[in-house]
Amino acid sequence: MPLVVRLRSVVCLLDRFPALAGVDMDVEAGEVVLLSGANGSGKTTLLRLLAGLHRLHGGTAEVLGHDLSVDRRGARRAIGLLGHETGCYDDLTVRQNLRFAARAAGRDGGASDAVLERVGLVGQADVVHGRLSAGQRRRLALAVTLARDPQLLLLDEPHAGLDAAGRAVLDAVVASSPAEGRTVILASHELDRTRALANREVVLAGGVTKDFGVAEPGLLGLSDAKTRTESVGA
């Protein structure tokens, strides 16, 4: 399988602090990779680096064939990042936010109704973002990410703020991603839940990675589990 992500000895500084200090990682197309580790271990930094939002300070990093040392923007249209903020406009409706996000990524904004149905927001399509509940905002953030039709889906604590139904929607999106042509990298502290979604786990500690296979992944339908265990990083 082709590599979607290839990292070698990656270093990323935040205010001169080495948030990532020698990370090695390969991610193949169609994988669902779980990033785990303590607070401050570099999970969010790594996701933002892959999305082109943080600068590479050392090593080599390629995402969807783009060298991040010379081109951080090239892959952005093919990447969807669901972070801690919704990234939506308060004065736009749910549908308007979706169409804006899709067109910004060069996609068809007319597909927004199907995305709304998938995340359970059809009834709120004409409600402005500023009037949504916290859980509805998180669903909209997921919908906006999907409206970009990303090849690489980056999820940072994606279950936070969602009710049980919303969590089930998110789990279904992740589980169906390989069949729909998406690769997923997610960071989470909810290990029992997310290990069931992933086919591989990468643990960050001190900005360095260790790569572990998951013994019994695929409880939601993934069948191409990796079983290797290997140490990587500096």
C-alpha positions in Angstrom: 0.0 0.0 0.0 1.2 3.5 -0.7 2.4 5.7 2.2 0.2 8.6 3.1 2.5 9.8 5.9 6.3 9.2 6.1 8.2 10.8 9.0 11.9 10.4 9.8 13.6 12.0 12.8 11.0 14.7 12.9 11.6 17.7 15.2 9.0 20.4 15.8 9.7 23.3 18.1 7.1 25.3 20.0 8.6 28.5 21.4 12.0 26.7 21.3 10.6 23.7 23.2 11.0 20.4 21.3 7.4 19.2 21.3 8.5 16.5 18.8 12.0 15.3 19.2 12.9 12.6 16.6 9.6 11.0 15.5 9.6 8.2 12.9 6.2 7.0 11.6 4.8 5.5 8.4 1.1 5.4 7.7 -0.3 3.5 4.8 -3.4 4.4 2.8 -6.5 3.0 4.5 -5.1 2.6 7.9 -6.7 3.9 11.1 -3.9 4.8 13.5 -4.4 5.7 17.1 -2.0 8.2 18.8 -1.9 7.8 22.5 0.2 9.3 25.3 0.1 11.5 28.3 -0.8 15.2 28.1 2.1 17.1 26.6 3.5 14.1 24.8 3.0 15.8 21.4 -0.2 14.3 20.0 -1.8 17.6 19.0 1.5 19.0 17.7 2.0 15.9 15.5 -1.6 16.2 14.0 -1.1 20.0 13.4 2.3 19.3 11.8 0.7 16.8 9.4 -2.0 19.3 8.6 0.7 21.9 7.7 -0.1 24.2 10.6 3.2 23.8 12.4 6.6 24.2 10.8 9.1 21.3 10.5 12.3 22.1 12.3 14.3 18.9 11.6 14.1 15.6 9.9 11.9 14.8 6.9 8.2 14.7 6.7 6.0 13.8 3.7 2.2 13.9 3.7 0.3 12.7 0.6 3.5 13.1 -1.4 4.2 16.6 -0.3 7.5 17.4 1.4 6.6 19.6 4.5 10.0 21.2 4.6 9.3 23.0 1.4 5.5 22.8 0.9 3.2 22.9 3.9 0.1 24.0 2.0 0.2 21.6 -0.9 -1.7 18.8 0.8 -4.2 20.9 2.8 -7.1 20.5 0.4 -6.9 16.7 0.8 -6.7 16.9 4.6 -9.5 17.3 7.2 -8.5 18.2 10.7 -11.0 18.0 13.5 -9.5 19.9 16.4 -10.6 21.4 19.7 -12.3 24.3 17.9 -15.2 24.0 15.4 -13.7 26.3 12.9 -17.2 27.5 11.9 -18.6 30.9 11.6 -21.2 31.9 14.2 -23.3 34.0 11.8 -23.6 31.3 9.1 -26.1 28.5 9.3 -25.2 24.9 9.5 -25.7 24.4 5.8 -23.8 27.6 4.9 -20.9 26.5 7.0 -20.8 23.2 5.2 -21.0 24.6 1.7 -18.3 27.2 2.5 -15.9 24.5 3.8 -16.6 22.2 0.8 -16.0 25.0 -1.7 -12.9 26.2 0.1 -11.5 22.7 -0.4 -12.5 22.6 -4.1 -15.4 20.2 -3.5 -19.0 20.2 -4.5 -21.0 22.3 -1.9 -24.2 20.7 -3.1 -23.4 17.4 -1.2 -23.9 19.1 2.1 -27.4 17.7 2.7 -26.1 14.1 2.6 -23.4 15.0 5.2 -26.0 16.6 7.4 -28.1 13.5 7.4 -25.0 11.4 8.2 -24.2 13.4 11.3 -27.9 13.9 12.4 -28.2 17.7 11.8 -30.9 17.8 9.1 -33.3 19.5 11.6 -30.7 22.2 12.4 -29.7 23.0 8.7 -30.9 26.5 8.9 -29.8 27.3 12.4 -26.8 29.6 12.8 -23.7 28.1 14.4 -23.9 30.6 17.3 -27.3 29.1 18.4 -26.3 25.5 18.4 -25.7 23.5 21.6 -22.2 22.3 22.4 -22.9 18.8 21.1 -24.5 20.1 17.9 -21.4 22.3 17.3 -19.2 19.2 17.6 -21.3 17.3 15.1 -21.1 20.3 12.8 -17.4 20.4 13.1 -17.3 16.7 12.1 -19.7 17.5 9.2 -17.5 20.3 8.0 -14.5 18.1 8.1 -16.3 15.4 6.0 -17.6 18.0 3.5 -14.0 18.6 2.5 -13.9 14.9 1.3 -10.4 14.4 2.8 -8.0 11.7 1.9 -6.4 12.0 5.3 -8.7 12.6 8.3 -6.9 13.9 11.5 -9.0 13.7 14.7 -7.9 15.3 18.0 -9.9 14.0 20.9 -12.9 13.7 18.6 -15.4 12.2 21.1 -15.1 15.2 23.5 -18.4 17.1 23.8 -20.5 14.5 22.0 -23.4 12.6 23.5 -23.9 8.9 23.1 -25.6 9.2 19.8 -23.0 11.6 18.5 -20.2 9.3 19.6 -21.8 6.4 17.7 -22.0 8.6 14.6 -18.3 9.4 14.9 -17.4 5.8 15.4 -19.3 4.8 12.3 -17.4 7.5 10.3 -14.1 6.2 11.4 -15.0 2.6 10.9 -16.2 3.2 7.3 -13.3 5.5 6.4 -10.9 2.8 4.8 -13.7 1.6 2.6 -14.5 5.2 1.6 -10.9 5.9 0.6 -9.8 7.8 3.8 -6.9 7.3 6.1 -7.5 8.2 9.7 -5.1 9.3 12.4 -6.8 10.0 15.7 -5.5 11.2 19.1 -7.4 10.3 22.2 -7.3 9.5 25.9 -10.4 7.2 25.5 -8.2 4.2 24.8 -10.8 1.4 25.3 -13.1 3.0 22.7 -10.5 4.1 20.2 -8.5 0.9 20.3 -11.6 -0.8 19.0 -11.5 1.5 16.0 -7.8 1.4 15.2 -5.7 -1.2 13.5 -2.5 0.3 15.0 -1.4 2.3 18.0 1.5 4.7 18.2 2.4 5.9 21.7 4.1 9.3 22.1 6.3 9.9 25.1 8.6 12.9 25.3 8.0 13.7 21.7 9.2 10.3 20.5 7.1 7.5 19.2 6.7 3.8 19.9 4.6 1.8 17.5 2.4 -1.1 18.7 0.1 -3.4 16.9 -3.4 -3.7 18.4 -4.2 -7.3 19.3 -8.0 -7.3 18.6 -8.8 -4.3 16.4 -11.6 -4.1 14.0 -14.6 -4.5 16.3 -16.5 -2.2 13.9 -15.5 -4.0 10.8 -11.8 -3.4 10.2 -10.1 -6.5 9.1 -6.6 -5.5 7.9 -5.1 -5.3 11.4 -1.4 -4.9 11.9 0.0 -7.2 14.5 3.7 -6.2 14.5 5.4 -4.5 17.5 8.3 -2.3 16.8 10.2 0.5 18.5 10.8 3.6 16.5 12.1 7.1 17.1 15.3 8.6 18.5 
